[in-house]
Amino acid sequence: MGALIEDAVIDNETMVERFLRMDRLPHIWCPGCGIGTALRSTIEALADMDIPQEEFAVVSGIGCTARVAGYLKLDSFHTTHGRSIPFATGLKLANPKLKVFVFSGDGDLFAIGGNHFIHAARRNMDLKVICVNNFIYGMTGGQVGCTTPTHSKTSTSPYGNYEPPFNLCFLAAAAGAVYVARWTTFHVRQIKRSVQEAFAKRGFTFIEIISPCPTVFGSRNGFPTGLDMMKYFKANSLTVAGADPRDVEIEMGGKLKVGKFVDNERPSFQDRLSEMWGDLGLEESRIVEAE
């Protein structure tokens, strides 16, 4: 039995290394950061799919999480700040057979990149968006961000944040995403399952992963180590499958609602283009050819 377990561990590590640019390690993330955990769960999901590695493409913008694209052994774009979704859109339209996903942070996707996010969801672009939300601008000094919980302290709100944060899951659902889920870095198996479910759907899918940032968020808000915040996630997460996204706001000190909130069907942007070509009696363009 011990040999079987050891073999399984070795096989699992080999699988993960197949998706990583090992020559670029060690990574830049701080001790206790949850980005590596989110990445590991995503890699395990990709590795278990019956999809050739060369058919995946990852796009990211700027920020701590956005450095992920540089570590993945996939066709990847590390783009300008807030522009990961437009780059991903162009890539998907140019080569519809690619499985394009965006892996970036809350600041990149929803602050400077927020307008791109809502319009891609509205169009139902066939993109998979994974957002690691650590509540703060981690790379640039710990400033208050659009997801910083009310009353939380940051370098620019030393007496507590008084601005209401975005409810990312509600924003995604209201804009038109066909799949919306939220987990924390404590929920590694659930993240893996959600990533696989998101890739199985055609259209705009969104997964929010709540992550510790002990260096600039946790140190100011009672979570000096990553383990402290993981314990908080374990004690306070409440799985509510199918919850109304309007009711899953994040308030530090209260229950953190996680789960799969939206899973529905509607025609993707590419489906509508194909339908338009058919209505016009034209041959379908190579660019919008259905997968």
MARNUDREN-555577 format. One record per residue (C-alpha): x negated, y, z negated; chain; residue number from 1; residue in one letter. Coordinates in Angstrom, 1 decimal. Layout:
! residues N
@c1 X c2 Y c3 Z kette A nr NUM rest A
...
//
This chain:
! residues 291
@c1 0.0 c2 0.0 c3 0.0 kette A nr 1 rest M
@c1 -2.8 c2 2.4 c3 -0.9 kette A nr 2 rest G
@c1 -4.4 c2 1.8 c3 2.5 kette A nr 3 rest A
@c1 -1.2 c2 2.5 c3 4.3 kette A nr 4 rest L
@c1 -0.7 c2 5.8 c3 2.5 kette A nr 5 rest I
@c1 -4.3 c2 6.8 c3 3.2 kette A nr 6 rest E
@c1 -3.8 c2 6.0 c3 6.9 kette A nr 7 rest D
@c1 -0.6 c2 8.1 c3 7.0 kette A nr 8 rest A
@c1 -2.4 c2 11.0 c3 5.4 kette A nr 9 rest V
@c1 -5.3 c2 10.8 c3 8.0 kette A nr 10 rest I
@c1 -2.8 c2 10.6 c3 10.9 kette A nr 11 rest D
@c1 -0.9 c2 13.6 c3 9.6 kette A nr 12 rest N
@c1 -4.1 c2 15.6 c3 9.3 kette A nr 13 rest E
@c1 -5.2 c2 14.6 c3 12.8 kette A nr 14 rest T
@c1 -1.8 c2 15.7 c3 14.1 kette A nr 15 rest M
@c1 -2.0 c2 19.1 c3 12.4 kette A nr 16 rest V
@c1 -5.6 c2 19.6 c3 13.6 kette A nr 17 rest E
@c1 -4.4 c2 18.9 c3 17.2 kette A nr 18 rest R
@c1 -2.4 c2 22.2 c3 17.0 kette A nr 19 rest F
@c1 -5.1 c2 24.3 c3 15.3 kette A nr 20 rest L
@c1 -8.2 c2 26.1 c3 16.7 kette A nr 21 rest R
@c1 -10.5 c2 24.6 c3 14.0 kette A nr 22 rest M
@c1 -13.4 c2 26.7 c3 15.2 kette A nr 23 rest D
@c1 -11.6 c2 29.8 c3 14.0 kette A nr 24 rest R
@c1 -11.2 c2 28.5 c3 10.4 kette A nr 25 rest L
@c1 -11.4 c2 29.5 c3 7.6 kette A nr 26 rest P
@c1 -8.4 c2 31.8 c3 8.0 kette A nr 27 rest H
@c1 -8.1 c2 35.4 c3 6.8 kette A nr 28 rest I
@c1 -5.1 c2 35.0 c3 4.5 kette A nr 29 rest W
@c1 -5.4 c2 35.7 c3 0.8 kette A nr 30 rest C
@c1 -5.3 c2 32.9 c3 -1.9 kette A nr 31 rest P
@c1 -1.7 c2 32.2 c3 -2.7 kette A nr 32 rest G
@c1 -0.3 c2 33.6 c3 0.5 kette A nr 33 rest C
@c1 2.5 c2 31.5 c3 1.9 kette A nr 34 rest G
@c1 1.8 c2 32.1 c3 5.6 kette A nr 35 rest I
@c1 -0.3 c2 29.0 c3 5.8 kette A nr 36 rest G
@c1 2.5 c2 26.9 c3 4.3 kette A nr 37 rest T
@c1 5.0 c2 28.3 c3 6.8 kette A nr 38 rest A
@c1 2.5 c2 27.6 c3 9.6 kette A nr 39 rest L
@c1 1.9 c2 24.0 c3 8.4 kette A nr 40 rest R
@c1 5.6 c2 23.2 c3 8.4 kette A nr 41 rest S
@c1 6.0 c2 24.7 c3 11.9 kette A nr 42 rest T
@c1 3.1 c2 22.7 c3 13.2 kette A nr 43 rest I
@c1 4.5 c2 19.4 c3 11.8 kette A nr 44 rest E
@c1 7.8 c2 20.2 c3 13.4 kette A nr 45 rest A
@c1 6.2 c2 20.8 c3 16.8 kette A nr 46 rest L
@c1 4.1 c2 17.7 c3 16.5 kette A nr 47 rest A
@c1 7.1 c2 15.5 c3 15.9 kette A nr 48 rest D
@c1 9.0 c2 16.8 c3 19.0 kette A nr 49 rest M
@c1 8.7 c2 14.8 c3 22.1 kette A nr 50 rest D
@c1 7.4 c2 17.8 c3 24.0 kette A nr 51 rest I
@c1 4.0 c2 18.1 c3 25.6 kette A nr 52 rest P
@c1 1.7 c2 20.5 c3 23.8 kette A nr 53 rest Q
@c1 1.1 c2 22.5 c3 27.0 kette A nr 54 rest E
@c1 4.8 c2 23.4 c3 27.3 kette A nr 55 rest E
@c1 4.7 c2 25.5 c3 24.1 kette A nr 56 rest F
@c1 3.8 c2 29.1 c3 24.1 kette A nr 57 rest A
@c1 3.5 c2 31.3 c3 21.0 kette A nr 58 rest V
@c1 3.7 c2 35.1 c3 20.8 kette A nr 59 rest V
@c1 3.0 c2 37.4 c3 17.9 kette A nr 60 rest S
@c1 2.5 c2 41.1 c3 17.2 kette A nr 61 rest G
@c1 0.4 c2 42.8 c3 14.5 kette A nr 62 rest I
@c1 0.2 c2 42.0 c3 10.8 kette A nr 63 rest G
@c1 -0.9 c2 39.2 c3 8.4 kette A nr 64 rest C
@c1 1.6 c2 36.7 c3 9.8 kette A nr 65 rest T
@c1 0.9 c2 37.8 c3 13.4 kette A nr 66 rest A
@c1 -2.6 c2 36.4 c3 13.1 kette A nr 67 rest R
@c1 -1.0 c2 32.9 c3 13.4 kette A nr 68 rest V
@c1 -1.2 c2 33.1 c3 17.2 kette A nr 69 rest A
@c1 -4.9 c2 33.2 c3 17.1 kette A nr 70 rest G
@c1 -5.2 c2 30.0 c3 15.1 kette A nr 71 rest Y
@c1 -2.7 c2 27.9 c3 17.2 kette A nr 72 rest L
@c1 -4.2 c2 25.7 c3 19.9 kette A nr 73 rest K
@c1 -1.4 c2 26.7 c3 22.3 kette A nr 74 rest L
@c1 -1.0 c2 29.2 c3 25.1 kette A nr 75 rest D
@c1 -0.7 c2 32.3 c3 23.0 kette A nr 76 rest S
@c1 -0.3 c2 36.1 c3 23.1 kette A nr 77 rest F
@c1 -1.4 c2 38.3 c3 20.2 kette A nr 78 rest H
@c1 0.4 c2 41.5 c3 21.4 kette A nr 79 rest T
@c1 0.7 c2 45.1 c3 20.3 kette A nr 80 rest T
@c1 2.5 c2 46.1 c3 17.1 kette A nr 81 rest H
@c1 6.3 c2 45.5 c3 17.3 kette A nr 82 rest G
@c1 6.2 c2 44.2 c3 20.9 kette A nr 83 rest R
@c1 6.1 c2 40.5 c3 20.4 kette A nr 84 rest S
@c1 9.7 c2 39.9 c3 21.6 kette A nr 85 rest I
@c1 9.4 c2 41.9 c3 24.9 kette A nr 86 rest P
@c1 6.2 c2 39.9 c3 25.7 kette A nr 87 rest F
@c1 8.0 c2 36.7 c3 24.9 kette A nr 88 rest A
@c1 10.9 c2 37.7 c3 27.0 kette A nr 89 rest T
@c1 8.8 c2 38.3 c3 30.0 kette A nr 90 rest G
@c1 6.9 c2 35.1 c3 29.5 kette A nr 91 rest L
@c1 10.2 c2 33.1 c3 29.3 kette A nr 92 rest K
@c1 11.7 c2 34.7 c3 32.4 kette A nr 93 rest L
@c1 8.5 c2 34.2 c3 34.4 kette A nr 94 rest A
@c1 8.3 c2 30.5 c3 33.4 kette A nr 95 rest N
@c1 11.6 c2 29.2 c3 32.0 kette A nr 96 rest P
@c1 10.2 c2 25.7 c3 31.4 kette A nr 97 rest K
@c1 8.0 c2 27.0 c3 28.6 kette A nr 98 rest L
@c1 9.2 c2 26.6 c3 25.0 kette A nr 99 rest K
@c1 8.5 c2 30.1 c3 23.9 kette A nr 100 rest V
@c1 8.5 c2 31.1 c3 20.2 kette A nr 101 rest F
@c1 7.6 c2 34.2 c3 18.3 kette A nr 102 rest V
@c1 5.9 c2 33.9 c3 15.0 kette A nr 103 rest F
@c1 5.4 c2 37.2 c3 13.2 kette A nr 104 rest S
@c1 6.2 c2 39.2 c3 10.1 kette A nr 105 rest G
@c1 9.1 c2 41.3 c3 8.8 kette A nr 106 rest D
@c1 7.3 c2 44.6 c3 9.5 kette A nr 107 rest G
@c1 6.4 c2 43.7 c3 13.1 kette A nr 108 rest D
@c1 9.8 c2 42.2 c3 14.0 kette A nr 109 rest L
@c1 12.2 c2 44.4 c3 12.1 kette A nr 110 rest F
@c1 10.6 c2 47.8 c3 11.4 kette A nr 111 rest A
@c1 8.6 c2 48.9 c3 14.5 kette A nr 112 rest I
@c1 10.1 c2 46.0 c3 16.5 kette A nr 113 rest G
@c1 13.6 c2 46.1 c3 15.3 kette A nr 114 rest G
@c1 15.2 c2 47.5 c3 18.5 kette A nr 115 rest N
@c1 13.6 c2 44.7 c3 20.6 kette A nr 116 rest H
@c1 14.9 c2 42.1 c3 18.2 kette A nr 117 rest F
@c1 18.6 c2 43.1 c3 18.3 kette A nr 118 rest I
@c1 18.7 c2 43.4 c3 22.0 kette A nr 119 rest H
@c1 17.0 c2 40.0 c3 22.6 kette A nr 120 rest A
@c1 19.6 c2 38.5 c3 20.2 kette A nr 121 rest A
@c1 22.4 c2 40.4 c3 22.0 kette A nr 122 rest R
@c1 21.3 c2 39.0 c3 25.3 kette A nr 123 rest R
@c1 20.8 c2 35.6 c3 23.8 kette A nr 124 rest N
@c1 17.4 c2 35.2 c3 25.3 kette A nr 125 rest M
@c1 16.2 c2 31.6 c3 25.0 kette A nr 126 rest D
@c1 13.6 c2 32.4 c3 22.3 kette A nr 127 rest L
@c1 12.8 c2 30.9 c3 18.9 kette A nr 128 rest K
@c1 11.9 c2 33.6 c3 16.4 kette A nr 129 rest V
@c1 10.2 c2 32.7 c3 13.1 kette A nr 130 rest I
@c1 9.8 c2 35.5 c3 10.6 kette A nr 131 rest C
@c1 7.6 c2 35.2 c3 7.5 kette A nr 132 rest V
@c1 9.1 c2 37.8 c3 5.1 kette A nr 133 rest N
@c1 6.8 c2 38.8 c3 2.3 kette A nr 134 rest N
@c1 8.8 c2 42.0 c3 1.4 kette A nr 135 rest F
@c1 5.9 c2 44.4 c3 2.1 kette A nr 136 rest I
@c1 3.3 c2 45.7 c3 4.6 kette A nr 137 rest Y
@c1 0.5 c2 43.4 c3 3.4 kette A nr 138 rest G
@c1 -2.2 c2 44.1 c3 5.9 kette A nr 139 rest M
@c1 -2.2 c2 47.9 c3 5.7 kette A nr 140 rest T
@c1 -2.2 c2 48.5 c3 1.9 kette A nr 141 rest G
@c1 1.1 c2 47.3 c3 0.4 kette A nr 142 rest G
@c1 3.4 c2 50.1 c3 1.5 kette A nr 143 rest Q
@c1 7.2 c2 49.8 c3 1.1 kette A nr 144 rest V
@c1 8.9 c2 48.1 c3 4.1 kette A nr 145 rest G
@c1 12.3 c2 47.6 c3 5.5 kette A nr 146 rest C
@c1 12.7 c2 44.3 c3 3.6 kette A nr 147 rest T
@c1 11.3 c2 45.4 c3 0.2 kette A nr 148 rest T
@c1 13.9 c2 44.6 c3 -2.4 kette A nr 149 rest P
@c1 15.5 c2 47.5 c3 -4.3 kette A nr 150 rest T
@c1 13.5 c2 48.4 c3 -7.5 kette A nr 151 rest H
@c1 10.4 c2 46.6 c3 -6.3 kette A nr 152 rest S
@c1 7.1 c2 48.5 c3 -6.7 kette A nr 153 rest K
@c1 4.7 c2 49.1 c3 -3.9 kette A nr 154 rest T
@c1 1.8 c2 51.4 c3 -3.2 kette A nr 155 rest S
@c1 4.2 c2 54.0 c3 -1.8 kette A nr 156 rest T
@c1 7.0 c2 53.3 c3 -4.3 kette A nr 157 rest S
@c1 5.1 c2 53.1 c3 -7.6 kette A nr 158 rest P
@c1 8.3 c2 53.7 c3 -9.6 kette A nr 159 rest Y
@c1 10.4 c2 51.3 c3 -7.6 kette A nr 160 rest G
@c1 12.0 c2 51.2 c3 -4.2 kette A nr 161 rest N
@c1 15.3 c2 53.0 c3 -4.0 kette A nr 162 rest Y
@c1 16.1 c2 52.1 c3 -0.4 kette A nr 163 rest E
@c1 18.4 c2 49.2 c3 0.4 kette A nr 164 rest P
@c1 16.5 c2 46.5 c3 2.4 kette A nr 165 rest P
@c1 17.6 c2 44.8 c3 5.6 kette A nr 166 rest F
@c1 19.5 c2 41.6 c3 5.2 kette A nr 167 rest N
@c1 17.6 c2 39.9 c3 8.1 kette A nr 168 rest L
@c1 20.0 c2 36.9 c3 8.5 kette A nr 169 rest C
@c1 23.0 c2 39.2 c3 8.7 kette A nr 170 rest F
@c1 21.2 c2 41.4 c3 11.2 kette A nr 171 rest L
@c1 20.3 c2 38.5 c3 13.4 kette A nr 172 rest A
@c1 23.8 c2 37.0 c3 13.2 kette A nr 173 rest A
@c1 25.5 c2 40.3 c3 13.9 kette A nr 174 rest A
@c1 23.3 c2 40.9 c3 16.9 kette A nr 175 rest A
@c1 24.2 c2 37.6 c3 18.4 kette A nr 176 rest G
@c1 21.8 c2 34.9 c3 17.4 kette A nr 177 rest A
@c1 23.2 c2 31.4 c3 17.9 kette A nr 178 rest V
@c1 21.2 c2 29.8 c3 15.0 kette A nr 179 rest Y
@c1 20.2 c2 31.6 c3 11.8 kette A nr 180 rest V
@c1 18.5 c2 30.0 c3 8.8 kette A nr 181 rest A
@c1 16.5 c2 31.1 c3 5.7 kette A nr 182 rest R
@c1 14.1 c2 29.1 c3 3.5 kette A nr 183 rest W
@c1 11.3 c2 29.9 c3 1.2 kette A nr 184 rest T
@c1 7.8 c2 28.4 c3 1.4 kette A nr 185 rest T
@c1 8.9 c2 26.1 c3 -1.4 kette A nr 186 rest F
@c1 11.2 c2 24.4 c3 1.2 kette A nr 187 rest H
@c1 8.7 c2 22.8 c3 3.4 kette A nr 188 rest V
@c1 10.8 c2 19.9 c3 4.7 kette A nr 189 rest R
@c1 13.8 c2 22.2 c3 5.3 kette A nr 190 rest Q
@c1 11.6 c2 24.6 c3 7.3 kette A nr 191 rest I
@c1 10.4 c2 21.7 c3 9.5 kette A nr 192 rest K
@c1 13.9 c2 20.5 c3 10.1 kette A nr 193 rest R
@c1 15.1 c2 24.0 c3 11.0 kette A nr 194 rest S
@c1 12.3 c2 24.6 c3 13.4 kette A nr 195 rest V
@c1 13.3 c2 21.4 c3 15.2 kette A nr 196 rest Q
@c1 16.9 c2 22.4 c3 15.2 kette A nr 197 rest E
@c1 16.1 c2 25.8 c3 16.6 kette A nr 198 rest A
@c1 14.1 c2 24.4 c3 19.5 kette A nr 199 rest F
@c1 16.9 c2 21.9 c3 20.3 kette A nr 200 rest A
@c1 19.3 c2 24.8 c3 20.9 kette A nr 201 rest K
@c1 19.4 c2 27.0 c3 24.0 kette A nr 202 rest R
@c1 19.5 c2 30.7 c3 23.2 kette A nr 203 rest G
@c1 18.2 c2 33.1 c3 20.6 kette A nr 204 rest F
@c1 17.4 c2 31.4 c3 17.3 kette A nr 205 rest T
@c1 16.1 c2 32.9 c3 14.1 kette A nr 206 rest F
@c1 14.5 c2 31.4 c3 11.0 kette A nr 207 rest I
@c1 13.5 c2 33.6 c3 8.0 kette A nr 208 rest E
@c1 10.8 c2 32.2 c3 5.7 kette A nr 209 rest I
@c1 10.5 c2 34.0 c3 2.4 kette A nr 210 rest I
@c1 6.8 c2 34.0 c3 1.4 kette A nr 211 rest S
@c1 4.6 c2 35.0 c3 -1.6 kette A nr 212 rest P
@c1 2.2 c2 37.9 c3 -1.2 kette A nr 213 rest C
@c1 0.4 c2 37.9 c3 -4.5 kette A nr 214 rest P
@c1 -2.2 c2 40.4 c3 -3.5 kette A nr 215 rest T
@c1 -0.1 c2 43.5 c3 -2.8 kette A nr 216 rest V
@c1 3.5 c2 42.6 c3 -3.7 kette A nr 217 rest F
@c1 3.3 c2 40.0 c3 -6.4 kette A nr 218 rest G
@c1 0.6 c2 41.8 c3 -8.4 kette A nr 219 rest S
@c1 2.9 c2 44.8 c3 -8.8 kette A nr 220 rest R
@c1 6.1 c2 42.9 c3 -9.4 kette A nr 221 rest N
@c1 5.4 c2 40.2 c3 -12.0 kette A nr 222 rest G
@c1 4.0 c2 37.5 c3 -9.7 kette A nr 223 rest F
@c1 0.2 c2 37.8 c3 -10.0 kette A nr 224 rest P
@c1 -0.4 c2 34.5 c3 -8.3 kette A nr 225 rest T
@c1 1.2 c2 32.6 c3 -5.4 kette A nr 226 rest G
@c1 2.2 c2 29.8 c3 -7.8 kette A nr 227 rest L
@c1 4.2 c2 32.3 c3 -9.9 kette A nr 228 rest D
@c1 6.3 c2 33.2 c3 -7.0 kette A nr 229 rest M
@c1 6.7 c2 29.6 c3 -5.8 kette A nr 230 rest M
@c1 8.0 c2 28.7 c3 -9.3 kette A nr 231 rest K
@c1 10.4 c2 31.6 c3 -8.9 kette A nr 232 rest Y
@c1 11.6 c2 30.2 c3 -5.6 kette A nr 233 rest F
@c1 12.1 c2 26.8 c3 -7.1 kette A nr 234 rest K
@c1 14.1 c2 28.1 c3 -10.1 kette A nr 235 rest A
@c1 16.2 c2 30.6 c3 -8.3 kette A nr 236 rest N
@c1 16.9 c2 29.3 c3 -4.8 kette A nr 237 rest S
@c1 20.5 c2 28.3 c3 -4.1 kette A nr 238 rest L
@c1 21.2 c2 26.3 c3 -0.9 kette A nr 239 rest T
@c1 24.5 c2 27.5 c3 0.6 kette A nr 240 rest V
@c1 25.0 c2 25.8 c3 4.0 kette A nr 241 rest A
@c1 27.2 c2 27.8 c3 6.3 kette A nr 242 rest G
@c1 27.3 c2 30.9 c3 4.0 kette A nr 243 rest A
@c1 28.5 c2 34.2 c3 5.5 kette A nr 244 rest D
@c1 25.3 c2 36.0 c3 6.4 kette A nr 245 rest P
@c1 26.9 c2 39.2 c3 5.0 kette A nr 246 rest R
@c1 26.7 c2 37.6 c3 1.5 kette A nr 247 rest D
@c1 23.1 c2 36.5 c3 1.4 kette A nr 248 rest V
@c1 21.4 c2 39.8 c3 0.4 kette A nr 249 rest E
@c1 18.1 c2 39.4 c3 -1.5 kette A nr 250 rest I
@c1 17.9 c2 40.8 c3 -5.0 kette A nr 251 rest E
@c1 14.8 c2 40.0 c3 -7.1 kette A nr 252 rest M
@c1 16.0 c2 38.6 c3 -10.4 kette A nr 253 rest G
@c1 19.1 c2 37.0 c3 -8.9 kette A nr 254 rest G
@c1 19.8 c2 33.9 c3 -7.0 kette A nr 255 rest K
@c1 18.1 c2 33.6 c3 -3.6 kette A nr 256 rest L
@c1 20.5 c2 32.1 c3 -1.1 kette A nr 257 rest K
@c1 18.9 c2 29.8 c3 1.4 kette A nr 258 rest V
@c1 20.2 c2 27.4 c3 4.0 kette A nr 259 rest G
@c1 21.5 c2 27.2 c3 7.6 kette A nr 260 rest K
@c1 24.0 c2 30.0 c3 8.0 kette A nr 261 rest F
@c1 24.8 c2 30.1 c3 11.7 kette A nr 262 rest V
@c1 24.8 c2 27.3 c3 14.3 kette A nr 263 rest D
@c1 27.1 c2 28.0 c3 17.3 kette A nr 264 rest N
@c1 27.0 c2 28.0 c3 21.1 kette A nr 265 rest E
@c1 27.3 c2 30.7 c3 23.7 kette A nr 266 rest R
@c1 25.7 c2 31.1 c3 27.2 kette A nr 267 rest P
@c1 22.1 c2 32.2 c3 27.1 kette A nr 268 rest S
@c1 20.8 c2 35.1 c3 29.2 kette A nr 269 rest F
@c1 19.3 c2 32.6 c3 31.6 kette A nr 270 rest Q
@c1 22.6 c2 30.8 c3 32.0 kette A nr 271 rest D
@c1 24.4 c2 34.0 c3 32.8 kette A nr 272 rest R
@c1 21.7 c2 34.9 c3 35.4 kette A nr 273 rest L
@c1 22.1 c2 31.5 c3 37.0 kette A nr 274 rest S
@c1 25.9 c2 31.9 c3 37.1 kette A nr 275 rest E
@c1 25.5 c2 35.4 c3 38.7 kette A nr 276 rest M
@c1 23.3 c2 33.9 c3 41.5 kette A nr 277 rest W
@c1 26.0 c2 31.3 c3 42.1 kette A nr 278 rest G
@c1 28.8 c2 33.9 c3 42.2 kette A nr 279 rest D
@c1 26.8 c2 35.9 c3 44.8 kette A nr 280 rest L
@c1 26.3 c2 32.8 c3 46.9 kette A nr 281 rest G
@c1 22.6 c2 33.2 c3 46.8 kette A nr 282 rest L
@c1 19.9 c2 30.6 c3 46.2 kette A nr 283 rest E
@c1 18.8 c2 30.6 c3 42.7 kette A nr 284 rest E
@c1 15.6 c2 32.5 c3 42.1 kette A nr 285 rest S
@c1 12.5 c2 30.6 c3 40.9 kette A nr 286 rest R
@c1 12.3 c2 33.0 c3 38.0 kette A nr 287 rest I
@c1 15.7 c2 32.3 c3 36.6 kette A nr 288 rest V
@c1 15.8 c2 28.6 c3 37.6 kette A nr 289 rest E
@c1 17.7 c2 26.6 c3 35.0 kette A nr 290 rest A
@c1 15.6 c2 24.3 c3 32.8 kette A nr 291 rest E
//
